[in-house]
């Protein structure tokens, strides 16, 4: 699964400001609603419900909050770099500064899992993470996310 099928240029936030996990999820939901034409509140509620099952903070400053929605028609993503790292209740206790949000339809069982796995594999690459943290703007972030995955897919 290619990242270009999950994320668009307008779904990249280079400097998200949030004081905590809940605020970050709210801001991400608002942008995801704009990108997808889904109700931001519906996205936010689904993300909170998923977080109650256990944090989606993977460690090393990375989180992949995700949810399935009945009204979603396709799987899509949103990437954000936070201005200041926040507590995300990650498994290693480290604050999070890179977030990849994933939303999909309730019917997208295997495809949703494949997308999650693809994102998790990508975000384990320490060189890529360094580039994402050093990038200046959304265009650079998008290029890093999509170029890296394209070269690996070949």
ChimeraX attribute file (.defattr): number of C-alpha atoms within 10 A of each C-alpha:
attribute: neighborCount
match mode: 1-to-1
recipient: residues
	/A:1	13
	/A:2	14
	/A:3	20
	/A:4	16
	/A:5	13
	/A:6	18
	/A:7	22
	/A:8	16
	/A:9	15
	/A:10	15
	/A:11	23
	/A:12	23
	/A:13	21
	/A:14	22
	/A:15	15
	/A:16	19
	/A:17	17
	/A:18	18
	/A:19	14
	/A:20	15
	/A:21	18
	/A:22	16
	/A:23	13
	/A:24	20
	/A:25	20
	/A:26	19
	/A:27	18
	/A:28	27
	/A:29	25
	/A:30	17
	/A:31	18
	/A:32	25
	/A:33	17
	/A:34	14
	/A:35	16
	/A:36	17
	/A:37	11
	/A:38	17
	/A:39	15
	/A:40	19
	/A:41	13
	/A:42	14
	/A:43	24
	/A:44	23
	/A:45	15
	/A:46	18
	/A:47	25
	/A:48	18
	/A:49	13
	/A:50	16
	/A:51	19
	/A:52	9
	/A:53	8
	/A:54	11
	/A:55	16
	/A:56	21
	/A:57	24
	/A:58	21
	/A:59	17
	/A:60	19
	/A:61	20
	/A:62	24
	/A:63	23
	/A:64	21
	/A:65	23
	/A:66	21
	/A:67	22
	/A:68	21
	/A:69	19
	/A:70	10
	/A:71	13
	/A:72	19
	/A:73	15
	/A:74	18
	/A:75	21
	/A:76	23
	/A:77	26
	/A:78	23
	/A:79	26
	/A:80	23
	/A:81	24
	/A:82	20
	/A:83	14
	/A:84	14
	/A:85	19
	/A:86	19
	/A:87	16
	/A:88	24
	/A:89	19
	/A:90	19
	/A:91	13
	/A:92	11
	/A:93	14
	/A:94	18
	/A:95	21
	/A:96	24
	/A:97	21
	/A:98	25
	/A:99	24
	/A:100	22
	/A:101	25
	/A:102	23
	/A:103	28
	/A:104	24
	/A:105	18
	/A:106	16
	/A:107	14
	/A:108	17
	/A:109	11
	/A:110	9
	/A:111	15
	/A:112	22
	/A:113	12
	/A:114	13
	/A:115	22
	/A:116	20
	/A:117	13
	/A:118	15
	/A:119	22
	/A:120	16
	/A:121	11
	/A:122	17
	/A:123	22
	/A:124	14
	/A:125	11
	/A:126	11
	/A:127	9
	/A:128	16
	/A:129	19
	/A:130	10
	/A:131	14
	/A:132	23
	/A:133	14
	/A:134	11
	/A:135	17
	/A:136	12
	/A:137	14
	/A:138	20
	/A:139	15
	/A:140	17
	/A:141	23
	/A:142	24
	/A:143	14
	/A:144	17
	/A:145	23
	/A:146	17
	/A:147	14
	/A:148	15
	/A:149	20
	/A:150	13
	/A:151	8
	/A:152	9
	/A:153	9
	/A:154	5
